[in-house]
Amino acid sequence: MKQIYFVLIIILTFFVSSCDKKIPDNEQDDFQEKLLQLVNDVRTKGCDCGGEYQAPVDKIVWNDTLAQVAEKHSKEMSDNNYFSHTGLNGSSPGDRMKDADYYWSTYGENIANGYTDEEAVIEGWLKSPGHCKNIMNGNFKEMGVGKSGEYWTQVFGTK
């Protein structure tokens, strides 16, 4: 009987330790779709960014490479308890994008901390003129967003 319990414990340990702690694919798709929809809703309607009207611009598309760059930066900030566009190694958003083989012609980055969901972080960025203008920048054709804890990074680019 002890051998059966031992085998069960080994099997359970294997399954628990092999679990991937990433967001499941279907939830990741929902996360991406929600963020993309929220951004495109604003882009196609136009908005006021700090008292300056931004006319409607074309929709933006999701880019998985930019999302990975954003996720990595959010995780670094969360793990090291800092908040900056500059990486711990001195990297800029453009440097991080190039390191991921995304060769941009133009880029931008929004960061945030303390927001618990997609609606709240987008609302926060829209209340900040610089972040809002990034969202409304018609030169940006692709975006990705990453989150770690309550640290968010939104990366925009055009190849």
For each residue, the residues with C-beta under 8 A, 3 or more apart:
1: 4 5
2: 5 6
3: 6 7
4: 1 7 8
5: 1 2 8 9
6: 2 3 9 10
7: 3 4 10 11
8: 4 5 11 12
9: 5 6 12 13
10: 6 7 13 14
11: 7 8 14 15
12: 8 9 15 16
13: 9 10 16 17
14: 10 11 17 18
15: 11 12 18 19
16: 12 13 19
17: 13 14
18: 14 15
19: 15 16
20:
21:
22: 28
23: 27 28 31
24: 27 28
25: 28 29
26: 29 30
27: 23 24 30 31
28: 22 23 24 25 31 32
29: 25 26 32 33
30: 26 27 33 34
31: 23 27 28 34 35 118 145 147
32: 28 29 35 36 62 67 145
33: 29 30 36 37
34: 30 31 37 38 118
35: 31 32 38 39 118 122 145 154
36: 32 33 39 40 60 61 62 143
37: 33 34 40 41
38: 34 35 41 42 118 119 122
39: 35 36 42 43 60 122 135 143
40: 36 37 43 44 59 60
41: 37 38 44 45
42: 38 39 45 47 122 126 135 136
43: 39 40 56 57 58 59 60 135 136
44: 40 41 56 57 59
45: 41 42 56
46: 53 54 55 56 57 136
47: 42 53 54 126 132 136
48: 51 52 53 54
49: 52 53 54 126 129 132 133 136
50: 128 129 132
51: 48 129
52: 48 49 129 133
53: 46 47 48 49
54: 46 47 48 49 57 132 133 136
55: 46
56: 43 44 45 46
57: 43 44 46 54 136 137 138
58: 43 138 141
59: 40 43 44
60: 36 39 40 43 140 141 142 143 156
61: 36 141 142 143
62: 32 36 67 142 143 144
63: 66 67 102 142 143 144 157
64: 67 68 144
65: 68 69 97 100 101 102 144
66: 63 69 70 97 102 142 143 144 155 156 157
67: 32 62 63 64 70 71 144 145 146 155
68: 64 65 71 72 100 144 146
69: 65 66 72 73 93 96 97 100 102 144 146 153 155
70: 66 67 73 74 109 144 145 146 153 154 155
71: 67 68 74 75 144 146 147 148 153
72: 68 69 75 76 96 146
73: 69 70 76 77 87 93 96 109 111 146 153 155
74: 70 71 77 78 111 146 147 148 149 151 152 153
75: 71 72 78 79 146 148 151
76: 72 73 79 80 87 88
77: 73 74 80 81 82 83 84 111 113 148 151 153
78: 74 75 81 148 149 150 151
79: 75 76 148
80: 76 77 88
81: 77 78
82: 77 88
83: 77 111 113 151
84: 77 87 111
85: 92 93 109 111
86: 90 91 92
87: 73 76 84 90 91 92 95 96
88: 76 80 82
89:
90: 86 87
91: 86 87 95 96 99
92: 85 86 87 95 96
93: 69 73 85 96 97 107 108 109 155
94: 97 98 104 107
95: 87 91 92 98 99
96: 69 72 73 87 91 92 93 99 100
97: 65 66 69 93 94 100 102 104 107 155 157
98: 94 95 101 102 103 104
99: 91 95 96
100: 65 68 69 96 97
101: 65 98
102: 63 65 66 69 97 98 157 159
103: 98 159
104: 94 97 98 107 157 158 159
105: 158 159
106: 139 140 157 158
107: 93 94 97 104 140 155 156 157 158
108: 93 134 137 140 155 156 157
109: 70 73 85 93 134 153 154 155 156
110: 125 131 134 135 152 153 154 156
111: 73 74 77 83 84 85 151 152 153 154
112: 115 121 124 125 131 151 152 154
113: 77 83 150 151 152
114: 150
115: 112 120 121 124 150 152
116: 120 150
117: 120 121
118: 31 34 35 38 121 122
119: 38 122 123
120: 115 116 117 123 124
121: 112 115 117 118 124 125 152
122: 35 38 39 42 118 119 125 126 135
123: 119 120 126 127
124: 112 115 120 121 127 128 131
125: 110 112 121 122 128 131 132 134 135 154
126: 42 47 49 122 123 131 132 135
127: 123 124 132
128: 50 124 125 131 132
129: 49 50 51 52 132 133
130: 133 134
131: 110 112 124 125 126 128 134 135
132: 47 49 50 54 125 126 127 128 129 135 136
133: 49 52 54 129 130 136 137
134: 108 109 110 125 130 131 137 140 154 156
135: 39 42 43 110 122 125 126 131 132 154
136: 42 43 46 47 49 54 57 132 133
137: 57 108 133 134 140 156
138: 57 58
139: 106 158
140: 60 106 107 108 134 137 143 156 157 158
141: 58 60 61 157 158 159
142: 60 61 62 63 66 156 157 158 159
143: 36 39 60 61 62 63 66 140 154 155 156 157
144: 62 63 64 65 66 67 68 69 70 71 154 155
145: 31 32 35 67 70 152 153 154 155
146: 67 68 69 70 71 72 73 74 75 152 153 155
147: 31 71 74 150 151 152 153
148: 71 74 75 77 78 79 151
149: 74 78
150: 78 113 114 115 116 147
151: 74 75 77 78 83 111 112 113 147 148
152: 74 110 111 112 113 115 121 145 146 147
153: 69 70 71 73 74 77 109 110 111 145 146 147
154: 35 70 109 110 111 112 125 134 135 143 144 145
155: 66 67 69 70 73 93 97 107 108 109 143 144 145 146
156: 60 66 107 108 109 110 134 137 140 142 143
157: 63 66 97 102 104 106 107 108 140 141 142 143
158: 104 105 106 107 139 140 141 142
159: 102 103 104 105 141 142
